[in-house]
Amino acid sequence: MAAKTVGKALVLAALLAAGGAQAQEVVRLGNLKFAHYGAVSYIKEIAPKCGIKVEEKVFPKGLDVMQAIIAGELDVGTTASEAAISGRAGGAPIYVVAGFAKGGARLVARSDVPIKSVKDLKGKRVGVTRGGIQEVLLMAELQQAGLAASDVQLVYLAFADLNQALLGKQIDAMMQSEPQSSQAINKGFGVEVLKPYDTPIGEPVRTMVMTEKFYKDKRAVAEKFMRCFVEATKTFIDNKAVAEKYVREVVFKGQITKDDFDDAIGNSPYSYDVTPQHIQITTDVMVKTGVGKMAKPPVASEWVKTDLLEAAKKSLGVK
């Protein structure tokens, strides 16, 4: 009889535990592996105290995050603004809800090639990742310098392969993200030509997007997630040692140095904010440069929704 009672008690305890686990809502997050995406990764570490569970999936590039959102596999995704804009133009049911980093691009030349300005790229082999914000910035810089895309030899490579191509002298320059551009400079095979922030876009903002369904139908969970995002970001901004340790050891598994991290975040600081104006200007530049080739460019004021962010910042006393 006693054994039966103990058995029933164990079953009841297991059911209660299962109920508790179910009560903690799961948020499916798509992210990228860059230094400035680190605070977003950190959300999953503090998620339990925010009352949620975050399952992070890391993708090679922002357009892959958009594909996963369209396939219904994610609730939240992080990407540079151009992938969010292309995604929305292509029918992805998303809202831009925050801007988690800014900057994060650099035009780097081979240290043995005399490239001092964008004009010097004429006739050179220039590496860039297709569809990335770096491509938008490269095209904008070329236009600004009076060059057409046909004036350079564009070599499209994944972010992870650009440095190797520069080191192996397969390309003469690259428009690269962080921390890879800082690594190329710190290892001596690359030199900075410029940080491409003098176009109408200014410093590009990395965007956090939510599916319309998650934003509308799971409002309470979306609010918890946004508070968690603000808390994670505030931790990284206020406590650089925590940010560095997490990005270097957890995200990059020791593959980047302290200097790489410092230089990368110096060029791509963590942030919270995004405006419809910034997204609209980025959209307009994409149309002008032909990147993304959108049949119907989205109007930023219709899909940039920062109310959750503003509420989360206010509740945590963040300016």
C-alpha positions in Angstrom: 0.0 0.0 0.0 2.8 2.4 1.0 4.7 1.6 -2.3 1.5 2.4 -4.2 1.1 5.8 -2.4 4.7 6.6 -3.1 4.3 5.7 -6.8 1.2 7.9 -7.0 3.1 10.8 -5.4 5.9 10.4 -7.9 3.5 10.4 -10.8 1.8 13.5 -9.4 5.1 15.2 -8.9 6.1 14.4 -12.5 2.9 15.8 -13.8 3.3 19.0 -11.8 6.8 19.4 -13.1 5.7 18.9 -16.6 3.0 21.4 -16.1 5.5 23.9 -14.8 7.8 23.3 -17.8 4.8 23.9 -20.2 4.0 27.1 -18.4 7.4 28.5 -19.4 6.6 29.6 -23.0 9.2 28.7 -25.7 10.4 31.5 -28.0 12.2 30.2 -31.2 15.0 32.7 -32.0 17.0 32.8 -35.2 20.4 34.5 -34.9 23.8 35.0 -36.7 27.3 34.4 -35.4 28.9 37.8 -35.2 30.3 39.7 -32.2 27.6 42.4 -32.3 24.9 39.7 -32.2 26.2 38.4 -28.8 23.7 40.2 -26.6 20.9 38.5 -28.5 22.5 35.1 -27.9 22.8 36.0 -24.2 19.0 36.3 -23.9 18.8 32.5 -23.8 21.1 32.4 -20.7 18.8 34.8 -18.7 15.5 33.7 -20.2 14.4 31.5 -17.3 14.4 34.5 -14.9 12.4 36.3 -17.6 9.8 33.5 -17.4 10.5 32.1 -20.8 12.6 29.6 -22.6 14.6 30.7 -25.7 15.7 28.1 -28.3 18.3 29.7 -30.4 19.2 28.5 -33.9 22.2 30.1 -35.6 22.1 30.7 -39.4 24.9 31.7 -41.9 23.2 34.9 -43.1 20.2 37.1 -42.6 18.3 35.9 -45.7 18.4 32.3 -44.2 16.7 33.7 -41.0 14.0 35.2 -43.3 13.5 31.9 -45.0 13.0 30.1 -41.7 10.5 32.8 -40.6 8.5 32.3 -43.9 8.6 28.5 -43.2 7.1 29.1 -39.8 10.1 27.8 -37.9 10.9 31.0 -35.9 9.1 33.6 -33.7 11.9 36.1 -33.6 14.9 36.7 -35.9 18.0 39.0 -36.0 19.5 40.3 -39.2 20.9 43.3 -40.8 18.2 45.7 -42.1 18.5 44.8 -45.7 17.5 41.1 -45.1 14.5 42.3 -43.1 13.5 44.7 -45.8 13.9 42.1 -48.6 12.0 39.6 -46.5 9.1 41.9 -45.9 9.0 42.8 -49.6 8.9 39.1 -50.4 5.9 38.5 -48.2 7.6 37.6 -44.8 5.0 38.4 -42.1 7.3 40.4 -39.9 7.6 43.6 -37.9 10.9 45.3 -37.0 10.7 45.7 -33.2 14.2 46.8 -32.1 17.7 47.7 -33.3 20.3 45.6 -31.4 23.6 47.0 -32.8 24.8 49.6 -35.3 27.8 49.9 -37.6 29.5 46.5 -38.1 31.0 47.0 -41.6 34.4 47.9 -42.9 36.1 48.2 -46.3 39.4 46.3 -45.9 42.1 46.1 -48.6 45.0 43.7 -48.9 48.0 45.1 -47.1 50.1 44.7 -50.3 47.7 46.4 -52.7 47.6 50.2 -52.9 44.0 51.0 -52.2 43.5 54.2 -50.3 40.0 55.1 -51.3 36.8 53.7 -52.9 37.9 55.2 -56.3 41.0 52.9 -56.1 38.7 49.9 -56.3 38.3 50.4 -60.0 39.3 47.2 -61.9 40.0 45.4 -58.6 38.5 42.2 -57.2 36.2 43.1 -54.4 34.7 40.5 -52.1 31.3 40.9 -50.5 28.5 38.6 -49.2 25.5 38.7 -51.6 22.4 40.3 -50.1 24.1 41.5 -47.0 24.0 45.1 -45.7 27.7 45.1 -46.7 26.6 44.8 -50.3 24.2 47.7 -50.0 26.9 49.8 -48.4 29.5 48.8 -51.1 27.1 49.7 -53.9 26.2 53.0 -52.2 29.9 53.8 -51.7 30.7 53.0 -55.4 27.9 55.2 -56.6 29.0 58.0 -54.3 32.6 57.7 -55.8 31.2 57.8 -59.4 31.8 54.1 -60.0 29.4 51.5 -61.4 29.2 47.9 -60.1 30.7 46.9 -63.5 33.8 49.0 -62.8 34.9 46.5 -60.2 35.2 42.7 -60.3 32.6 41.6 -57.6 33.4 38.3 -55.9 30.5 37.0 -53.9 31.5 34.9 -50.9 30.1 33.9 -47.5 31.3 36.1 -44.5 33.3 33.1 -43.3 35.3 32.8 -46.6 36.1 36.5 -47.3 39.1 36.7 -45.0 40.6 33.5 -46.4 40.2 34.9 -49.9 41.9 38.2 -48.9 44.7 36.2 -47.2 45.1 33.9 -50.2 45.2 37.0 -52.6 42.1 35.8 -54.5 40.6 39.2 -53.9 42.1 42.7 -53.5 39.6 44.2 -51.0 36.4 43.2 -49.1 33.4 44.8 -47.5 33.3 42.7 -44.4 31.4 42.4 -41.1 32.7 42.2 -37.5 34.8 40.6 -36.0 36.2 39.3 -39.3 37.3 42.7 -40.5 39.1 43.4 -37.2 40.8 40.0 -37.4 42.1 40.7 -40.9 43.6 44.0 -39.7 45.0 42.6 -36.5 46.6 39.7 -38.3 48.3 42.1 -40.7 47.0 40.8 -44.0 44.3 43.6 -44.2 44.2 47.4 -43.8 41.2 49.6 -43.3 40.2 51.7 -46.2 37.1 53.2 -44.5 34.1 52.5 -42.4 31.3 53.0 -44.9 29.0 55.3 -42.8 29.1 58.4 -45.0 26.2 57.3 -47.3 22.6 58.3 -46.7 22.2 55.2 -44.5 24.8 56.3 -42.0 25.6 53.6 -39.5 23.4 50.6 -40.5 21.2 49.3 -37.7 20.9 45.6 -37.1 17.3 44.7 -36.7 15.3 42.4 -34.5 12.1 41.2 -36.2 9.1 39.4 -34.8 6.5 37.5 -36.8 3.2 39.3 -36.9 1.6 36.2 -35.4 3.9 36.2 -32.4 3.6 40.0 -31.9 -0.2 39.9 -32.1 -1.3 36.5 -30.7 1.4 35.9 -28.0 1.5 39.5 -26.7 2.4 38.6 -23.1 5.3 36.3 -24.2 6.5 38.9 -26.7 6.6 41.5 -23.8 8.6 39.1 -21.7 11.0 38.4 -24.5 11.5 42.1 -25.2 12.2 42.9 -21.5 14.8 40.0 -21.6 16.4 41.5 -24.7 16.7 45.0 -23.0 18.1 43.3 -19.9 20.7 41.3 -21.9 21.7 44.3 -23.9 22.0 46.5 -20.8 24.2 43.9 -19.2 26.5 43.9 -22.3 26.7 47.7 -22.5 27.2 48.2 -18.7 29.5 45.2 -18.1 32.1 44.8 -20.9 33.9 42.0 -19.1 30.7 39.8 -19.2 30.1 40.7 -22.9 33.7 39.9 -23.9 33.8 36.6 -22.0 30.5 35.4 -23.4 31.2 36.4 -27.0 34.8 35.1 -27.0 34.3 31.9 -25.1 30.7 30.9 -25.8 29.8 32.3 -29.2 33.3 32.0 -30.8 34.7 29.2 -28.7 38.1 31.0 -28.2 38.6 31.8 -31.9 38.9 35.6 -31.5 41.3 37.5 -29.3 40.6 40.3 -26.9 41.8 42.9 -29.5 39.5 41.4 -32.1 36.6 41.7 -29.7 37.5 45.2 -28.6 37.9 46.4 -32.2 34.8 44.7 -33.4 32.5 46.2 -30.7 34.3 49.5 -31.2 32.9 49.4 -34.8 29.6 47.7 -33.9 28.3 48.8 -30.5 25.3 47.2 -28.9 22.1 49.2 -28.9 18.3 49.0 -28.6 16.8 51.5 -31.0 15.6 51.7 -34.6 13.4 54.2 -36.3 11.1 54.0 -39.3 13.1 56.8 -40.9 16.3 54.7 -40.8 14.6 51.7 -42.3 12.9 53.8 -45.0 16.3 55.4 -46.0 17.9 52.0 -46.2 15.0 50.8 -48.4 15.4 53.8 -50.7 19.1 53.1 -51.1 18.5 49.5 -51.8 16.1 50.5 -54.6 18.6 53.1 -55.9 21.5 50.6 -56.0 19.4 47.6 -57.2 20.3 45.4 -54.2 17.4 43.0 -53.4 15.5 43.8 -56.6 12.1 44.3 -54.8 9.0 44.4 -57.0 7.2 46.4 -54.2 9.5 48.0 -51.6 7.8 48.0 -48.2 6.9 51.3 -46.5 8.7 51.4 -43.2 6.0 53.2 -41.2 3.7 50.2 -41.8 6.0 47.6 -40.3 8.4 49.2 -37.8 6.7 48.7 -34.4 8.7 49.9 -31.4 6.0 49.9 -28.8 7.1 46.7 -27.1 10.7 48.1 -27.0 9.6 51.4 -25.5 7.5 49.6 -22.8 10.4 47.3 -21.9 12.9 50.1 -21.7 10.6 52.1 -19.5 9.9 49.2 -17.2 13.7 48.6 -16.7 14.5 52.3 -16.4 16.6 52.3 -19.6 16.9 55.6 -21.5 
